[in-house]
Amino acid sequence: MRSLEPNTSVRNDSDSTVTQDLGFSYSKSESGTWNNSVGITLGVSATFKAGVPFIASVEWNVSVSAEYSHQWGGSVGVEKTVSESTSVTVPPHKKAQAKVIVRNAFLDVGFSYKEKVLYTNGQTEDLLKQGVYKNVDSYHVDVELTNWEPTD
């Protein structure tokens, strides 16, 4: 939530309730990021025997592993100035300070996608992956009227 400056005032010198329009503008950043992190460990093991048959032999177990980690993501962003107006009701012979408040929503949206892996032996595998899209959106505008006073 953020307040827009400067504050302005509303005033009604008449004998009946009136509606006044308040114009305001604010900077809105439309930006989003997404990312995905993938990690995998590949391992191979083999057992070997060495020695003289029927006399003595030694057995070894050899293991080789490789780790692969990859992270990808990106962002898009546009900053723009938004001009809007809203109306407020002012009772007769009253004045007040008006503060415009813009509320923000913080979005975390999960997504999934299918990745096709092609191995060197010609085999393919479809893997289901997941990631997160993050964004901030301005979604609601309020006007706060305070310090009500009679007009002179």
Helices and strands as residue ranges (DSSP letters): E 2-12, E 18-52, E 56-90, E 94-118, E 124-150
